Amino acid sequence: MREQVDLHKAINAVSDVVQNRPRPLRVFDQIHMKTADMVVQSEIVADWADGKRLAFIGDGDAVSVCVAYLRAREVLSFGPSKITVFDFDERTVNAVKRFADKERLEHLDAELYNCLDAFPDRNKYDCFYTNPPWGASNNGESVNVFMERGFDAVHYEGDGMVVIADDDELAWPKRVLANVQAFGSQRGFYVSRMQRKLHEYHLDDAPDLRSCNLFVSALPGNSAKRSPSIAASQERLTNFYGNSKDPKVKYVKERKRPDYGMAPDDEYELVMLEDGK
């Protein structure tokens, strides 16, 4: 039985992270989870991956940073032993690295990586987490690509947590969930648990759309299914980020380093007192 979390401290810590994460790029289906749900999600992830090596396959929400920071601030007494974020957005990678350096989070790191490429050769992770593009326009194939990279990260053993759309009123989330579960089953992973309708998002055109945590686990002896990682084939990329939004970008590069918690100077201008008379 875990100890009760001090919500005041938890919310303040997560707000530190939110203040320093890059703003989402909707063209790549980056949509941020709401802050209260990030607090809950971070505790869930920290408990699930306690003492384990955890790979994040993309992390625009910055849940990885929240998990590491809550442990460092002693808001949580549990969490992963190692966290690595693999993301194609250099803004995200640099934000993770800067925050980890500033707060001395030695077990948190990030690498620039596009999930359309073969997964880099790394030591085996125990579990993976991904909140990918939800695949409304491709029946979840974008989710499958991200999830497959998670399988690569854990060498087809261990566990994964996939954050995916969950709505009883819409047809496409049901199709996506079915296809994602079938894809995992074909690769030796079964659904071990599901937490439904758990998260809300800053999503203007669908403010009520929620997501669930889909937990997958490898079958015994599943490492025999592992083969060298290869790049995603072209037929898997149609509508990857939404209707008629096929991937054309290798990396999102950061132009300049933003200061922590400060608005960039191209967002505002000053009218001096003498000019306003």
DOTORTI-39651 format. One line per 8 residues: number of its first residue (from 0); for each residue y, x, z of N, C-alpha, C. Coordinates in Angstrom, 1 decimal. Each point is the difference from the previous one (the first is absolute). Layout:
% residues N
NUM> Y X Z Y X Z Y X Z  ...;
//
This chain:
% residues 277
0> -1.2 0.9 0.0 1.2 -0.9 0.0 1.2 0.9 0.0  0.9 -0.1 -1.0 1.2 0.8 -0.1 1.1 -0.6 0.9  0.8 0.9 0.4 1.1 -0.4 0.9 1.1 -0.8 -0.8  0.7 -0.8 0.7 1.0 -0.9 -0.7 1.2 0.9 -0.5  0.4 -0.2 -1.2 1.1 0.8 -0.6 1.3 -0.6 0.5  0.9 1.0 0.3 1.4 -0.4 0.3 0.7 -0.3 -1.3  0.2 -1.3 -0.2 0.6 -0.4 -1.3 1.4 0.5 -0.2  0.7 0.0 1.0 1.4 0.5 -0.1 0.0 1.5 -0.5;
8> -0.8 0.8 0.6 -0.1 1.4 -0.5 -0.6 0.1 -1.4  -1.0 -0.8 -0.3 -0.6 0.0 -1.3 0.9 -0.4 -1.1  0.8 -1.1 0.2 1.0 -0.5 -1.0 1.0 1.1 -0.2  0.5 0.6 1.1 1.1 1.0 -0.2 -0.6 1.2 -0.8  -1.2 0.4 0.3 -0.6 1.2 -0.7 -0.2 -0.4 -1.5  -0.5 -1.2 -0.3 -0.2 -0.3 -1.4 1.3 -0.2 -0.7  1.1 -0.4 0.7 1.3 -0.1 -0.7 0.5 1.4 -0.3  -0.3 1.0 0.8 0.3 1.4 -0.4 -0.6 0.3 -1.4;
16> -1.2 -0.4 -0.1 -0.7 0.3 -1.3 0.6 -0.7 -1.2  0.2 -1.3 0.3 0.5 -0.9 -1.1 1.4 0.5 -0.4  0.8 0.5 0.9 1.3 0.5 -0.3 0.0 1.2 -1.0  -1.1 0.7 0.0 -0.1 1.2 -0.8 -0.9 0.0 -1.2  -0.6 -1.2 -0.3 -0.9 -0.1 -1.1 0.8 -0.3 -1.3  -0.4 0.4 -1.2 0.7 -0.4 -1.2 0.0 -1.4 -0.3  1.0 -0.5 -0.7 0.1 -1.4 -0.3 -1.1 -0.3 -1.1  -0.6 -1.2 -0.1 -1.1 -0.2 -0.9 0.5 -0.1 -1.5;
24> -0.8 0.3 -0.9 0.2 -0.1 -1.4 -0.9 -1.2 -0.5  0.6 -1.1 -0.3 -0.8 -1.2 -0.3 -0.7 0.2 -1.3  0.5 0.8 -0.9 -0.6 0.3 -1.3 -1.4 0.5 0.1  -0.2 0.7 1.2 -1.4 0.5 0.2 -0.7 -0.8 1.1  0.5 -1.2 0.2 -0.6 -1.0 0.9 0.0 0.6 1.5  1.0 0.8 0.3 0.3 0.4 1.3 0.7 -1.1 0.8  -0.6 -0.6 1.0 0.6 -1.0 0.8 -0.3 0.3 1.5  1.0 0.0 0.8 -0.2 0.4 1.4 -0.4 -1.1 0.9;
32> -1.0 0.4 0.8 -0.4 -0.9 1.1 1.1 -0.2 1.0  0.1 -1.2 0.6 1.0 -0.3 1.0 -0.3 0.8 1.3  1.1 0.3 0.7 -0.1 1.0 1.1 -1.0 -0.4 1.1  0.1 -1.3 0.4 -0.9 -0.4 1.1 -1.5 0.1 -0.4  -0.3 -0.3 -1.3 -1.3 0.1 -0.4 -0.4 1.5 -0.1  0.9 0.9 -0.3 -0.3 1.4 0.0 -0.4 0.5 1.4  0.6 -0.5 1.0 -0.4 0.3 1.4 -1.4 -0.4 0.2  -0.4 -1.2 -0.3 -1.3 -0.5 0.2 -1.0 0.8 -0.9;
40> 0.4 0.2 -1.2 -0.9 0.8 -0.9 -0.2 1.4 0.4  1.0 0.6 0.5 -0.1 1.4 0.5 -1.0 0.1 1.2  0.0 -0.9 0.9 -0.9 0.0 1.1 -1.4 -0.3 -0.5  -0.2 -0.9 -1.0 -1.3 -0.2 -0.5 -0.6 1.2 -0.7  0.8 0.7 -0.8 -0.4 1.2 -0.7 -0.3 1.1 1.0  0.8 0.2 1.0 -0.2 1.1 0.9 -1.3 -0.2 0.8  -0.3 -1.3 0.4 -1.2 -0.3 0.7 -1.2 0.2 -0.9  0.0 -0.5 -1.2 -1.1 0.1 -1.0 -0.3 1.4 -0.4;
48> 1.0 0.9 -0.1 -0.2 1.4 -0.4 0.1 1.0 1.1  -0.1 -0.5 1.2 0.1 0.9 1.2 -0.9 1.2 -0.1  0.6 1.2 0.1 -0.8 1.2 0.0 -0.5 0.4 -1.4  0.4 -0.7 -1.0 -0.5 0.3 -1.4 1.0 0.6 -0.9  -0.5 0.6 -1.1 0.9 0.5 -1.1 0.2 -1.2 -0.9  1.3 -0.3 -0.2 0.4 -1.2 -0.8 0.9 0.4 -1.2  -0.5 -0.5 -1.1 0.8 0.2 -1.3 0.7 -1.3 -0.4  1.3 0.0 -0.2 0.7 -1.1 -0.5 0.2 0.2 -1.6;
56> -0.6 -1.0 -0.7 0.2 0.0 -1.5 1.2 -0.8 -0.3  1.2 0.7 0.0 1.3 -0.6 -0.1 0.4 -0.6 1.4  1.3 0.1 0.2 0.5 -0.6 1.3 1.5 -0.2 0.0  0.5 -0.9 -0.9 1.4 -0.3 0.0 0.5 -0.7 1.3  -0.9 -0.7 0.7 0.4 -0.6 1.2 0.2 1.0 1.1  -0.6 1.2 0.0 0.1 1.0 1.0 -0.8 -0.4 1.3  -1.1 -0.7 -0.2 -0.9 -0.3 1.1 -0.5 1.3 0.5  -0.3 1.0 -0.9 -0.6 1.3 0.5 1.0 0.6 1.0;
64> 1.3 0.0 -0.3 0.9 0.6 0.9 0.1 -0.7 1.3  0.0 -1.3 -0.1 0.0 -0.9 1.3 -1.2 0.4 0.9  -1.2 0.1 -0.6 -1.2 0.3 0.8 0.1 1.3 0.7  0.5 1.0 -0.8 0.1 1.4 0.6 1.1 0.0 1.1  1.1 -0.7 -0.3 1.2 0.0 0.9 -0.2 -0.7 1.3  -0.7 -1.2 -0.1 -0.3 -0.8 1.2 -0.9 0.8 0.9  -0.9 0.8 -0.5 -0.9 0.9 0.8 0.8 1.1 0.6  0.9 0.6 -0.8 0.8 1.1 0.5 1.0 -0.4 1.1;
72> 0.5 -1.3 -0.1 0.9 -0.5 1.0 -0.7 -0.6 1.2  -1.4 0.1 0.0 -0.8 -0.6 1.0 0.1 -1.5 0.2  0.4 -0.6 -1.1 0.0 -1.5 0.0 -1.5 -0.4 -0.1  -0.8 0.8 -0.8 -1.4 -0.2 -0.1 -0.7 1.2 0.5  -1.1 -0.1 0.6 -0.8 1.1 0.6 -1.2 0.4 -1.0  0.0 -0.6 -1.2 -1.1 0.2 -0.9 0.6 0.1 -1.4  -0.8 0.5 -0.9 0.4 0.1 -1.4 -0.8 1.1 -0.7  0.2 0.1 -1.3 -0.7 1.0 -0.8 0.3 1.4 0.4;
80> -1.0 0.9 -0.3 0.2 1.4 0.3 0.8 0.7 -1.1  -0.1 -0.6 -1.2 0.7 0.6 -1.2 0.3 -1.1 -0.9  1.3 0.0 -0.5 0.4 -1.0 -1.0 0.6 0.7 -1.2  -0.4 -0.3 -1.2 0.6 0.5 -1.2 0.3 -1.1 -1.0  1.2 0.0 -0.4 0.5 -1.1 -1.0 0.0 0.6 -1.4  -0.7 -0.7 -0.9 0.0 0.4 -1.4 0.8 -1.1 -0.8  1.2 0.4 -0.5 0.9 -0.9 -0.7 0.7 0.6 -1.2  0.2 -0.8 -1.0 0.7 0.5 -1.2 1.5 0.0 0.1;
88> 0.5 -0.6 1.1 1.5 -0.1 0.2 0.4 1.2 0.8  0.7 0.9 -0.6 0.4 1.2 0.8 0.9 -0.3 1.1  0.8 -1.1 -0.1 0.8 -0.5 1.1 -0.8 -0.3 1.3  -1.2 -0.7 -0.3 -0.9 -0.3 1.1 -0.6 1.3 0.6  -0.5 0.9 -0.8 -0.6 1.2 0.4 1.0 0.8 0.8  1.2 0.2 -0.5 1.0 0.8 0.8 0.5 -0.7 1.2  0.1 -1.3 0.0 0.3 -0.7 1.3 -1.0 0.2 1.0  -1.3 -0.1 -0.3 -1.1 0.3 0.9 0.1 1.4 0.6;
96> 0.2 1.0 -0.9 0.1 1.4 0.4 1.2 0.2 0.9  1.2 -0.5 -0.4 1.2 0.2 0.8 -0.2 -0.6 1.4  -0.5 -1.2 0.1 -0.2 -0.7 1.3 -1.0 0.7 0.8  -1.1 0.5 -0.6 -1.0 0.7 0.7 0.6 1.3 0.6  0.8 0.7 -0.8 0.6 1.3 0.4 1.0 -0.3 1.2  0.8 -1.0 -0.2 1.1 -0.4 1.0 -0.7 -0.3 1.3  -1.0 -0.8 0.0 -0.7 -0.5 1.2 -1.2 0.8 0.4  -0.2 1.1 -0.7 -1.1 0.9 0.4 -1.4 -0.7 0.0;
104> -0.2 -0.8 -1.1 -1.3 -0.7 -0.1 -0.9 0.9 -0.8  -0.7 0.9 0.6 -0.7 1.0 -0.7 -1.3 -0.5 -0.7  -0.4 -1.2 0.4 -1.2 -0.5 -0.7 0.3 -1.0 -1.1  1.3 0.0 -0.4 0.4 -0.9 -1.1 0.5 0.8 -1.2  -0.5 -0.2 -1.2 0.5 0.7 -1.2 -0.1 -0.9 -1.2  0.6 0.4 -1.1 0.0 -0.8 -1.2 -0.1 0.9 -1.2  -0.6 -0.5 -1.1 -0.1 0.7 -1.3 0.4 -0.9 -1.1  0.7 0.6 -1.0 0.3 -0.7 -1.2 -1.2 -0.2 -0.9;
112> -0.3 -1.2 -0.3 -1.3 -0.3 -0.7 0.1 -1.4 -0.6  -0.4 -0.1 -1.3 -0.1 -1.3 -0.7 -1.4 -0.5 -0.1  -0.3 -1.2 0.5 -1.3 -0.5 0.1 -0.7 -0.1 -1.4  0.8 0.0 -1.1 -0.6 0.0 -1.3 -0.7 1.3 -0.3  0.3 1.0 0.7 -0.7 1.3 -0.2 -1.3 0.1 0.8  -0.8 0.9 -0.3 -1.2 0.3 0.8 0.5 0.4 1.4  -0.7 -0.4 1.0 0.4 0.3 1.4 -0.2 1.5 0.2  0.9 0.7 0.7 -0.1 1.4 0.3 -1.2 0.3 0.8;
120> -0.5 1.2 -0.2 -1.2 0.5 0.8 0.5 0.3 1.4  -0.4 -0.8 1.0 0.4 0.2 1.4 -1.2 -0.2 0.9  0.2 0.6 1.2 -1.1 -0.2 1.0 -0.1 -1.5 0.2  -1.2 -0.4 0.4 -0.3 -1.5 0.2 0.9 -0.6 1.1  0.6 -1.2 -0.3 0.7 -0.8 1.0 -1.1 -1.0 0.5  0.3 -0.5 1.2 -0.9 -0.9 0.6 0.3 -1.5 -0.4  1.2 -0.2 -0.3 0.4 -1.4 -0.4 1.3 0.1 -0.9  0.2 -1.1 -0.7 1.2 -0.1 -0.8 0.7 -1.3 0.2;
128> 1.3 0.0 -0.3 0.8 -1.3 0.0 0.8 -0.1 -1.2  0.1 -1.2 -0.6 0.9 -0.1 -1.2 0.6 -1.5 0.0  1.2 0.0 -0.4 0.7 -1.3 -0.2 0.6 0.1 -1.5  -0.9 -0.3 -0.9 0.3 0.3 -1.4 0.7 -1.1 -0.7  0.5 0.1 -1.3 0.4 -1.1 -0.8 -1.1 -1.1 0.1  0.3 -1.2 0.2 -1.0 -1.0 0.3 -0.8 -0.6 -1.2  0.4 0.3 -1.2 -0.8 -0.3 -1.1 0.0 -1.5 -0.4  1.2 -0.6 0.2 0.1 -1.4 -0.4 -0.2 -0.2 -1.5;
136> 0.4 1.0 -0.8 -0.1 -0.2 -1.5 -1.2 0.7 -0.6  -0.8 0.7 0.8 -1.2 0.7 -0.5 -1.3 -0.3 0.8  0.0 -1.1 0.7 -1.2 -0.4 0.8 -0.4 1.1 1.0  1.0 0.8 0.5 -0.3 0.9 1.0 -0.4 1.4 -0.4  0.1 0.3 -1.3 -0.5 1.3 -0.5 0.9 1.1 0.6  1.3 -0.2 0.2 0.8 1.0 0.6 -0.4 0.2 1.5  -0.5 -1.0 0.7 -0.5 0.2 1.3 -1.3 0.9 -0.1  -0.8 -0.3 -0.9 -1.3 0.7 -0.2 0.3 1.5 -0.2;
144> 1.0 0.3 -0.8 0.3 1.5 -0.3 0.4 0.7 1.3  0.9 -0.6 0.8 0.4 0.6 1.2 -1.2 0.1 1.0  -0.8 -1.1 0.1 -1.1 0.0 0.9 -1.1 1.1 -0.4  -0.1 0.1 -1.3 -1.0 1.1 -0.5 0.5 1.4 0.4  1.3 0.2 0.1 0.5 1.3 0.4 -0.3 0.1 1.5  0.1 -1.1 0.7 -0.4 0.1 1.4 -1.5 0.4 0.2  -0.9 -0.6 -0.9 -1.4 0.4 0.0 -0.1 1.5 -0.2  0.8 0.5 -1.0 -0.1 1.4 -0.2 0.4 0.8 1.2;
152> 1.0 -0.4 0.7 0.6 0.7 1.2 -1.1 0.1 1.1  -0.8 -1.0 0.1 -1.0 0.0 1.1 -1.4 0.4 -0.5  0.0 0.5 -1.3 -1.2 0.4 -0.6 -1.1 -1.0 0.0  0.4 -1.3 -0.2 -0.9 -1.1 -0.1 -0.8 -0.3 1.3  0.6 0.5 1.1 -0.5 -0.3 1.3 1.1 -0.6 0.8  -0.2 -0.4 1.3 1.1 -0.4 0.8 0.5 -1.4 -0.3  1.3 -0.2 0.4 0.6 -1.4 0.0 1.3 0.0 -0.7  0.4 -1.2 -0.4 1.4 -0.2 -0.6 0.6 -1.2 0.4;
160> 1.3 -0.1 0.0 0.8 -1.2 0.2 0.9 -0.2 -1.2  -0.2 -1.2 -0.6 0.8 -0.3 -1.2 0.9 -1.2 0.3  1.3 0.1 -0.2 0.9 -1.1 0.3 0.2 -0.7 -1.3  -0.2 -1.3 0.0 -0.1 -0.7 -1.3 0.5 -1.4 0.2  0.6 -0.6 -1.0 0.5 -1.4 0.1 -1.0 -1.0 0.5  0.5 -1.0 0.8 -0.9 -1.0 0.6 0.8 -1.3 0.1  -0.4 -0.9 -0.8 0.7 -1.3 -0.1 -0.9 -1.1 -0.4  -0.1 -1.1 0.8 -0.9 -1.1 -0.3 0.5 -0.9 -1.1;
168> 1.3 0.1 -0.2 0.6 -1.0 -1.0 0.0 0.6 -1.4  -0.2 1.3 -0.2 0.1 0.6 -1.3 -1.4 0.4 -0.5  -0.2 0.0 -1.3 -1.3 0.3 -0.6 -0.2 1.5 -0.1  1.1 0.7 -0.4 -0.2 1.4 -0.4 -0.5 0.9 1.2  0.5 -0.2 1.3 -0.5 0.8 1.1 -1.5 -0.2 0.2  -0.5 -1.2 -0.2 -1.5 -0.2 0.1 -0.7 0.8 -1.0  0.4 0.0 -1.3 -0.6 0.7 -1.1 0.0 1.5 0.3  1.2 0.5 0.5 0.1 1.4 0.3 -1.0 0.4 1.2;
176> 0.0 -0.8 1.0 -0.9 0.3 1.1 -1.4 0.1 -0.4  -0.4 -1.0 -0.8 -1.4 0.0 -0.5 -0.3 1.2 -0.9  0.9 0.4 -0.9 -0.3 1.2 -0.8 0.0 1.3 0.7  0.9 0.1 1.0 0.1 1.2 0.8 -1.3 0.1 0.9  -0.5 -1.0 0.5 -1.2 0.0 0.8 -1.2 0.4 -0.9  0.0 -0.6 -1.2 -1.1 0.3 -0.9 0.1 1.5 -0.4  1.2 0.5 -0.3 0.1 1.4 -0.4 -0.5 0.9 1.1  0.4 -0.3 1.3 -0.4 0.9 1.1 -1.5 -0.1 0.1;
184> -0.6 -1.2 -0.1 -1.5 -0.1 0.1 -0.7 0.8 -1.1  0.5 0.1 -1.2 -0.6 0.8 -1.0 0.0 1.4 0.3  0.9 0.5 0.9 0.1 1.4 0.3 -0.5 0.2 1.4  -0.8 -0.9 0.6 -0.7 0.2 1.2 0.9 -0.2 1.3  1.0 -0.9 -0.2 0.8 -0.3 1.2 -0.1 -1.5 0.2  -0.1 -0.4 1.3 -0.1 -1.4 0.3 1.2 -0.4 0.9  0.4 -1.3 0.0 1.1 -0.5 0.8 -0.5 -0.1 1.4  0.5 0.8 0.9 -0.4 0.0 1.4 0.8 -0.9 0.9;
192> 1.2 -0.3 -0.4 0.9 -0.8 0.8 1.2 -0.5 -0.9  0.7 -1.0 0.4 1.1 -0.5 -0.7 1.0 -0.7 1.0  1.3 0.5 0.0 1.0 -0.7 0.8 0.9 -0.7 -0.9  0.0 -1.3 0.0 0.7 -0.8 -1.0 1.5 -0.3 0.3  0.8 0.0 -1.1 1.4 -0.5 0.1 0.7 0.7 1.1  0.0 1.3 0.0 0.5 0.7 1.2 1.4 0.5 -0.2  0.4 0.3 -1.3 1.3 0.7 -0.2 1.0 -0.8 -0.9  1.3 0.1 0.3 1.0 -0.6 -0.9 0.8 1.1 -0.6;
200> 0.7 -0.3 -1.1 0.8 1.0 -0.7 1.4 -0.4 -0.4  0.8 1.0 -0.3 1.3 -0.3 -0.5 -0.1 -0.3 -1.5  -0.4 -1.2 -0.4 -0.4 -0.3 -1.3 0.8 -1.3 -0.4  1.1 0.2 -0.8 0.9 -1.1 -0.3 -0.7 -1.2 -0.8  -0.8 0.4 -0.9 -0.6 -1.1 -0.9 -1.2 -0.6 0.6  -0.6 0.5 1.1 -1.1 -0.6 0.7 0.0 0.3 1.5  1.0 -0.5 0.7 0.2 0.4 1.4 -1.1 -0.4 0.9  -0.8 -1.0 -0.4 -1.1 -0.5 0.9 -1.4 0.7 -0.3;
208> 0.0 0.9 -1.0 -1.2 0.7 -0.4 -0.4 1.0 1.1  -1.2 -0.1 0.4 -0.5 1.0 1.1 -1.1 0.8 -0.5  -0.4 1.0 0.8 -1.1 0.9 -0.4 -1.0 0.1 1.2  -1.2 0.4 -0.3 -1.0 0.2 1.0 -0.4 1.4 0.1  -0.8 0.3 1.0 -0.6 1.3 0.1 -1.5 -0.2 -0.4  -0.4 0.6 -1.1 -1.4 0.0 -0.4 -0.7 1.3 0.3  -0.9 0.0 1.0 -0.7 1.2 0.4 -1.3 0.2 -0.8  -0.2 1.1 -0.5 -1.2 0.3 -0.7 -0.7 1.2 0.6;
216> -1.3 0.0 -0.1 -0.8 1.1 0.6 -1.1 0.4 -1.0  -0.4 1.3 0.0 -1.0 0.5 -0.9 -1.4 -0.3 0.5  -0.9 -0.4 -0.9 -1.4 -0.2 0.4 -0.6 1.4 0.4  -1.0 -0.1 0.8 -0.7 1.3 0.3 -0.5 0.7 -1.2  0.2 1.4 0.0 -0.4 0.8 -1.1 0.8 -0.2 -1.3  1.2 -0.6 0.2 0.8 -0.3 -1.2 0.6 1.3 -0.7  0.1 1.1 0.7 0.6 1.2 -0.5 -0.7 0.4 -1.3  -1.3 -0.5 -0.2 -0.7 0.4 -1.2 0.7 -0.6 -1.3;
224> 0.8 -1.1 0.2 0.7 -0.6 -1.1 1.2 0.8 -0.4  0.4 1.0 0.8 1.2 0.8 -0.3 -0.2 0.8 -1.2  1.1 0.0 -0.9 0.0 0.9 -1.2 1.4 0.6 -0.1  0.2 1.0 -0.8 1.3 0.6 -0.1 1.1 -1.1 -0.4  1.1 0.0 0.6 1.1 -0.9 -0.2 0.5 0.2 -1.4  0.3 -1.1 -0.7 0.6 0.1 -1.4 1.2 -0.9 -0.1  0.9 0.3 -1.0 1.2 -0.8 -0.1 -0.4 -1.4 -0.4  0.9 -1.0 0.4 -0.2 -1.4 -0.4 0.1 -0.2 -1.5;
232> -0.9 -0.7 -0.5 -0.1 -0.3 -1.5 1.2 -0.9 -0.4  0.3 0.1 -1.2 1.2 -0.8 -0.5 -0.2 -1.5 0.1  -1.2 -0.5 -0.2 -0.2 -1.4 0.1 0.1 -0.6 1.4  0.1 0.9 1.0 0.2 -0.5 1.4 1.4 -0.1 0.3  0.9 0.5 -0.8 1.4 0.1 0.3 0.9 -1.2 -0.5  -0.6 -0.9 -0.7 0.8 -1.2 -0.5 0.5 -0.8 1.2  1.3 -0.3 -0.1 0.7 -0.8 1.0 -0.2 0.6 1.4  0.0 1.3 0.1 -0.3 0.7 1.3 1.0 -0.3 1.1;
240> 1.3 -0.1 -0.4 1.0 -0.3 1.0 0.5 -1.4 -0.1  -0.6 -0.8 -0.8 0.4 -1.4 -0.2 -0.1 -0.3 -1.5  0.4 -1.3 -0.4 -0.1 -0.4 -1.4 0.8 0.9 -0.9  -0.7 0.6 -1.0 0.6 0.9 -1.0 0.6 1.2 0.6  -0.5 0.4 1.2 0.5 1.2 0.6 -1.1 1.1 0.1  -0.3 0.6 -1.1 -1.0 1.0 0.0 0.6 1.3 0.5  -0.8 0.9 0.6 0.6 1.3 0.5 0.5 0.9 -1.1  1.2 0.5 0.2 0.7 0.9 -1.0 0.5 1.2 0.8;
248> 0.0 0.0 1.3 0.7 1.0 0.8 -1.1 0.8 0.8  0.1 1.3 -0.1 -0.9 0.9 0.7 0.4 0.1 1.5  1.3 0.3 0.2 0.5 0.1 1.4 1.4 -0.5 0.1  0.3 -0.6 1.1 1.4 -0.3 0.4 0.5 1.2 0.7  1.0 0.7 -0.6 0.5 1.2 0.6 1.3 -0.3 0.8  0.2 0.7 1.1 1.2 -0.2 0.8 1.1 0.9 -0.5  1.1 -0.7 -0.2 1.2 0.8 -0.6 0.7 0.8 1.1  0.2 -0.6 1.2 0.6 0.8 1.0 -0.5 -0.5 1.3;
256> 0.2 0.8 1.0 -0.5 -0.3 1.3 0.9 -0.9 0.8  -0.4 -1.2 0.4 0.9 -0.9 0.8 0.0 0.5 1.4  1.1 -0.2 0.7 0.1 0.4 1.4 -0.6 -1.1 0.8  -0.7 0.3 1.1 -0.6 -0.9 0.8 0.9 -1.1 0.5  -0.3 -1.3 -0.3 0.8 -1.1 0.6 1.4 -0.1 -0.6  0.3 0.7 -1.0 1.4 0.0 -0.6 -0.1 -0.6 -1.4  1.0 -0.9 -0.3 0.2 -0.5 -1.3 0.4 1.1 -1.0  -0.6 0.1 -1.2 0.4 1.0 -1.0 1.5 -0.3 -0.4;
264> 0.7 1.1 -0.4 1.4 -0.2 -0.2 0.3 -0.7 -1.3  -1.0 -0.3 -0.9 0.2 -0.8 -1.2 -0.2 -1.5 0.3  -0.2 -0.4 1.2 -0.1 -1.4 0.4 1.3 -0.6 0.5  1.0 0.9 0.2 1.3 -0.5 0.6 1.1 0.8 -0.4  1.3 -0.5 0.1 1.2 0.7 -0.2 0.9 -0.3 1.2  1.0 0.9 0.2 0.9 -0.2 1.2 1.4 -0.4 -0.6  0.6 -0.9 0.7 1.4 -0.4 -0.3 0.8 0.5 1.3  0.8 1.0 -0.2 0.7 0.6 1.1 1.1 -1.0 0.5;
272> 0.4 0.2 1.2 1.0 -0.8 0.6 1.3 -0.1 -0.8  0.4 1.2 -0.5 1.3 0.0 -0.7 -0.1 -0.7 -1.4  -1.3 0.0 -0.5 -0.2 -0.7 -1.3 0.0 -1.5 0.1  -0.3 -0.5 1.2 -0.2 -1.4 0.2 1.2 -0.7 0.5  1.1 0.7 0.1 1.3 -0.7 0.5 0.5 -1.0 -1.1;
//
